[in-house]
Amino acid sequence: MNFFRGVMGGQGAGPQPTGAETIHKLCDRVASSTLLEDRRDAVRALKSLSKKYRMEVGTQAMDHLINILQTDRSDSEILGYALDTLYNIICNDEEEEQDETAQKQSDDLGAQFTDQFVQDPEHVTLILSLLEEFDFHVRWPGVKLLTALLKNQCVQVQGIILVSPMGVSRLMDLLADSREVIRNDGLLLLQQLTKSNAAIQKIVAFENAFERLLDIITEEGSSDGGIVVEDCLLLLLNLLKNNSSNQNFFKEGSYIQRMKPWFEIGDDNSGWSAQKVTNLHLMLQLVRVMVSPVNSPGASASCQKSMYQCGLLQQLCTILMATGVPADILTETINTVSEVIRGSQVNQDYFASVNAPSNPPRPAIVVLLMSMVNERQPFVLRCAVLYCFQCFLYKNQKGQGEIVATLLPSTIDANSISAGQLLCGGLFSADSLSNWCAAVALAHSLQDNLTQKEQLLRVQLATSLGKPPVSLLQQCTNILSQGDKIVRRGSKVQTRVGLLMLLCTWINNCPIAVTHFLHNQENVPFLTAQISENLGEDERLVQGLCALLLGICIYYNDNSLENYTKEKLKQLIEKRIGKENFVEKLGFITKHELYSRAAQKPQPVFPSPEQMLFDHEFTKLVKELEGVITKAVHKSSEDEKKEEEVKKTLEQHDNIVTQYKELIREQDAQIQELKEQVASMSSQNEQMQTTVAHQLSQIQQHKDQYNILKLKLGKDNQSQSNSQGDASHVNGLQTEELTQLREEVEELRRQHTLLQTQLADKDTLINTLKSEPAESSAGGSDNTELLKELETLKGQVQSQSAEIDQMKTERQELLRRAEAGSSDAVSSSDGSLDAAKMAEVESRLAAQTTETERLKEEAKSLSESRAELEQQLASATSTVAIMQTEKAKLQTEVQESKKEQDDLLMLLADQDQKIHGLKQKLKDLGEMVDDEDDLRDQTDDDYEDDEDED
């Protein structure tokens, strides 16, 4: 201890050792001391010197400190000192007072020590194992040290952690630590760990990172939270950006719905803190990551649908129209809404319905366009509004039609400001940026929409009082060809580029628009003059766009104007410009430095307004048209004719192919239907085969049972003696026959009883029919025949009953004889009968056999008679049913005739009353009236009596 007091204590009498010497002595003490306290004090002293003498400590003590981490795992205090010392020599602390040179030296020193430390992957694995220690003085320095290693050598350390067993899982456990310091530094560690490493990002995501991070954000107050919320959002961005797997996991886990409360702002939007602005900005970026245009279309569309269904889009539109929102938040919100609605018809329709809270209410699109064409608004805000308008019209033909409709004469409302009016105002204003933005916005209204290109040709503009209106197309070309007033002014290059992009988009793939453009006699000379001149660098882009416009006029020319057919325009280019020169000027567009920047992504992001020259969609158009225009210019008339023939042939071929495709589709449908039928029939066949197999198995079982019984019967017969066997065999057969006859007789008895019951029912029915009123003559004759048939049937049944009784008597006699025969057979088995008795028994058995055969014949004849009776009974039943039907018809007719007679009686009674009244009047007037009333009354009485008899 005296040594450490000498090192760390006051001034001594002798010369003081240098820092390097002191560090050397401390390292020796760490390496050679046997007492833990001495090593701990030495490591503590190294920690205190590690910031001032960083180079010396790192060079001399790193190996000793690593050895301490490996050997002294039981003492948390010395582990903490060692980890802190390593952190001090590896970490590059950015101090404000350091100049750039000193800071660069510090960074180089940290990178050098980091390389030395991670040369052995076991050192990083050792730090990971120490993070399992719950002691604060070990875990916290370990987290900071690992974070510093990742900052200095990210890729190498990531690789070591990735292959380390449970390495990422140990780091994820830091988020569950109850000590906020460790949890917050764990967030910083995971930020460094997940940078640009998709594999680690996936592992972290599947370790339930989304759930934990969103819970922390909610606990910390969402957008109103502090720096911890910012760290969580940065980590979420690392996990989701350019990682389709994690994005899909985030969406499928319903985490998009949990983002909606982040954007719920109150009515009082004053006093936005810098931290809240930062948090909300990161939250908006997180939404944009999920619907970015660089994602796959299917994934973006699914996220857009979820954001609309959960109300997130509605909440963003509320912020968009709110007051008091900071400019940068408003700009980022506009960009976010743009990408949420881009290409989604449902979201675009909803955005079109949003109104600003003004008096009177105005559509949100109109309010945003007012900001875009206002030169006093910030440049980034105007770019964001343009991007929002482009996304609203992207693959939205309905929206394109609504925008163009606001420019048509029939839909213009003088009392309100429309989107079309704002675009036209911006197109012809004095601000070149407004000109460019309005031209690009109008071009997006026409993108891939032939109908709206033709509709826009109808737009008429009033230029000044007393002059006739001109078309929008004519006005655009007039501005381009005004001469030196505009063309030669460098500040108006942006305006001309915007107008040329609008014209190229407008007439592209629209022969009618090409014809309208060529109809103005000044347009072609202006374009050829612009292309043929040798101008400066600023004008070369304009020349290239003019060449593109003229090339479109050639490629999509329908030859409707004699002066400007395809061939004549190509001849004009060859004479005035030269084909090679034309193609060279056309290539100026793609060679421009701003062209490649605009082609990278749809969002217009420019450092300054002067560099805002190209639109992303227009770069696609240039790439598509450059090659075809070059070919069209070099082609001769013969080549064009051949190409047209080839096109016609291809069209015919396509038609034939289409017909064959339809035929193949029909055949595929038929084949599919037949396959289904075959499958169903196969299943039925299998079921039938199964049934047949089952039945065959049952038949085989019955055969086996029959064979077994047959064998048993044979064995029983062999066990008896020959004489007894013969008698028993004959007797047994006779007994079986008798049993069968009994069964047949019983069956005939049951059938006889059933026939008698049915006959009794028919008798009852016939008696009922007899008791009813007399029917028609035809019905009577049928009834008589039916009665005769029934009497015949009764006779047959009675005769069969007699035969059955006779058979009963014979059966009893046969039974008696069989019993007598059995007793004789038993007595003969005792050996006391002689041969005469045996012969008598045999004769009696023969007689009984003959009788049995006769009874079988009689039973067979009775069965046939029973079948005939059943057939006759069925015919009688059908006859009775017919008779009942005819009876019902006759009863219905009688009822109807009675009803008609009642109606006639009522009419006659009314007529008699009228006649009686008239006669009475005549009598009162003194006229003589014949007394016919009595005669009429008598006639009526006779008629009623006849009716009663009937």
Residue, then its C-alpha position, 0 to 999 in steps of 0.5 A: m500500500n505504501f507503493f500506491r501512496g507513493v504513486m498517488g500521494g503527495q510530492g516526495a523528496g526524490p525526482q517524480p516518475t513519469g506517467a509511463e514509468t508509473i503505468h509500467k509499475l502498476c502493470d507489474r503489480v497487476a501481473s505479479s500481486t497475489l493479493l486480490e486487494d493489491r490487484r484491485d488497487a492497481v487496476r483502480a490506479l490504471k483507471s484514473l490514469s487511463k484518460k490522461y495517459r490513454m496511449e500508455v495505458g492502452t499499450q501496456a495494460m490491455d493484456h493485463l486487463i483482459n487477464i483480470l476479466q478472465t481470472d477474477r470473475s468472482d470480484s465484481e469490483i475489480l471487474g468494473y475497474a477493468l471494464d471502465t479502463l478498457y472503455n476509456i482507452i477504446c472510446n473516442d469521446e468528442e470534446e468540444e475544446q479539441d481541434e480537428t487534428a486532435q480529434k482525428q488522432s483520438d479517433d485513430l487511437g480508438a480504432q487502433f486499440t479496438d483492432q487490437f482488442v477484437q483480434d481475438p474473438e474470444h475477447v468479445t465473447l468474454i464481454l458478452s458473458l460478463l453482461e450476464e452478471f446482474d451487478f450494476h458495476v459490471r453490467w453497465p461498464g460492459v454495455k458501454l465497452l461493447t457499444a464503443l467497440l461497435k462504433n469503432q469496428c462495427v462489421q467485425v464485432q457484429g460478425i463475432i456477436l452473430v456467431s456467438p451462442m445466444g449473443v443477441s439474446r443476451l443483449m436483448d435482455l438489457l431492455a428488460d433491466s429495471r435500471e433505466v441507465i442500463r436499459n437506455d445504454g442497451l438501446l444505444l448498444l442495439q442501435q449500433l448492433t443493428k446498423s446495416n446487418a439484415a441477419i442481426q435485424k431479423i434476430v432482434a425482431f424475432e426476439n420480441a423487440f417490437e413489442r418491447l420498444l413500443d411498450i417503452i415508447t408508451e411508458e415514456g409518453s410517446s411524442d411528448g417523451g424524452i431522449v429515450v423515445e428518440d433512441c427507441l425510434l432510431l432502433l425501430l428505423n434500423l430494424l425496419k428500413n430496407n428489411s422486407s422480412n421485418q416490415n412484414f413481421f411488423k405489419e402481421g403483428s398489428y403494430i401499425q395500429r399501435m402507431k396511431p396514438w403517436f399522432e394525436i395532437g391536442d387543440d393547443n399546438s403552441g410550445w412544441s419542444a425541440q425533443k417533441v419535434t424530433n420524436l414526431h419527425l422520427m415517427l413520421q419517418l417510421v411510417r414512411v419506411m413501411v410504405s416507401p416506394v422502394n418497397s415491393p408493391g404488394a408490401s406497400a399496398s398491404c401497409q397502406k390498407s392497414m393504415y387506412q383501416c386503423g385510422l392512421l391516415q385520417q390522423l395524419c390528415t388532421i395534422l396536415m390541416a391543423t394550425g400551429v404545427p412547425a414547418d418541418i413537421l408539416t413538411e414531413t407530414i405532407n411527405t408521409v401522407s404522400e407515400v401513404i396514398r401513393g398508388s392506393q385508390v381507396n386512400q387517394d379517394y379519401f384524401a380527395s374528400v378531406n377539407a381544410p377547416s376554413n370558411p368556406p371549406r376548401p379541399a385539402i388539395v386546393v389548399l396545398l396547391m396554393s402553397m405550392v404556387n406561392e413563392r413566399q413559402p419555404f422551398v422544401l414545403r413547396c417540394a413536399v406539396l408537389y410530391c403529394f400531388q404527384c402521389f395523389l395522381y399516381k395510377n389514379q385516372k379518376g383523380q386525373g379526370e377530376i383535376v382536368a375537369t376543373l380546367l374545362p369550360s363547362t365545369i369552371d366555377a367563377n366563385s371558387i378557386s379550383a385546382g386547375q385555376l391554381l395550376c394555370g396561374g402557376l404555369f404563367s406566373a413570373d416565378s420560374l419555380s412556380n412555372w416548373c412545379a405547375a408544369v410538372a403537376l399538369a404533366h402528372s395529370l396526363q400521365d398514361n391517360l389518353t382520355q385526359k390528354e384529348q380533354l385538355l386540348r379543349v381548354q381555352l385561356a383568355t390572354s387579354l381583353g379584346k383578343p380571342p381565347v387561345s388553347l392551353l397548348q397554343q399558349c404553352t408553345n407561344i411562351l416557348s417561341q416568344g423570341d429573345k425576351i424569354v428564350r435568351r434569359g438564363s433565369k428562365v431555363q427552369t420555366r422552359v424545361g418545365l413547359l417542354m416536359l409538359l408538352c412532351t408528356w402531353i403529346n406522347n402516345c397521342p396522335i391527336a395532340v401531335t396533330h394539334f401541335l403541328h397545326n401551328q405553323e410556328n412550332v416546327p421552325f422554332l424547334t429546328a432553330q433551337i436544335s440547330e444553334n450552337l448555344g452554351e451549357d445552360e441551353r444544351l438541356v433545352q436543345g435536347l428537350c426540343a429534339l425530344l419534342l420533335g422526335i415525338c412528333i415524328y414517332y406518333n405522327d399519323n400523317s394527317l397533315e400534308n406539310y408535316t408527315k413523318e417523311k417530310l419532318k425527317q427530311l427537314i431534320e436532315k437538311r436543317i440539323g443533320k441526323e447525327n447532330f439531332v441524335e447528339k442533341l437528344g443525348f444531352i438530356t441523359k448526360h445531364e448531371l441532374y438527370s441521374r439524381a432525379a431518376q433515383k427516387p420519386q420524391p423531388v429532393f433538391p438542395s436549391p431551387e435552381q437545381m430543380l429541373f427534372d421530374h422522376e416520371f419524366t426520366k422514365l419517359v426519356k429512357e423509353l423514347e430515346g431509343v425509338i426516336t433515334k431509330a425512327v429518325h434513321k429509318s427510311s420510308e421503305d423501312e417504315k413500310k416494311e415495319e408497318e407490314v410487320k406490325k400488321t402481320l404481328e397484329q394478325h399473329d396476335n389475334i390468332v394467338t389470342q383465339y388459340k389462347e381462348l380455345i386452350r382456355e376452353q379446352d382447359a376448362q373442359i379437361q378440368e371438368l372431365k378430370e373432376q368427373v373422372a375423380s368422382m367416378s374413381s371414388q365411386n369405383e373405389q367405393m363399389q370395389t370396397t363393397v364388393a370385396h366386403q360382400l365377397s368376404q362375407i360370402q367366403q365366411h358363409k361358405d366356411q361356416y357351411n363346410i364346418l357344419k357339413l363336416k360336423l354333421g358327417k362326423d356325427n353320422q359316422s359315430q353311429s352304427n350302420s343300421q342305426g345310421d341308416a334309420s337315423h339318416v332317413n328319419g333326420l331327413q324326414t324330420e327336416e322336411l316336416t319342419q320345412l312343411r310346417e313353416e310353409v303352412e304357417e306362412l300360408r296361414r298368415q297370408h290367409t289371415l291378411l287376405q281375409t282382413q283386406l277382404a273385410d276392409k273392401d267389403t266395408l268400403i263396398n257397403t259404404l259405396k252402396s249406401e251412398p246416393a245413386e250414381s250415374s249409369a256408368g258408375g253403377s255398371d262398374n260397381t256391379e262388375l266390381l261386386k261380381e269380382l269380389e264375390t269370385l274372390k270370396g269364393q276362391v278364398q273360401s276354397q283355399s281356406a278349405e284346402i288349408d284346413q285339409m292340409k292341416t289335417e293331413r299335416q297332423e296325420l303326417l306328424r302322427r305317422a312320423e312319431a309312430g315311425s320314430s318309435d318303431a325305429v327306436s325299438s328296432s335299434d334295440g335289436s328286437l325287431d325282425a326283418a319283416k318289421m324293418a320292411e314294413v318301416e321302410s314301406r311306411l317311410a316310402a309312403q310318407t316320402t310320397e305324401t311329403e312330395r304331394l304336400k310340397e306340390e300343393a303348397k306350391s299351387l297354393s303359393e301361386s293362387r295366393a299371388e293371383l289373389e294379391q294381383q286381383l286384390a290390387s286391381a280391385t283396390s285401383t278400381v275402388a280408387i277410380m270409383q271414389t275419384e268419380k264419385a267426388k267429381l259427381q258430388t262437386e258437379v251436384q254442388e255446383s248445380k245446386k248453387e246455380q239453382d239457388d242463384l236462379l231462384m233468387l233472381l226469380a224471386d226478385q223478378d216476381q217482387k218487381i212484377h208484383g209491385l208494378k201490378q199493384k201500381l197499375k191496380d192503384l191507377g185503375e187498370m185491369v190486370d190479369d190474375e196470373d199470380d196464382l198460376r205462377d205461384q203454382t208453377d213455382d211450387d211444383y218446380e220446388d217439389d221436383e227439386d226436393e225430390d231430386 
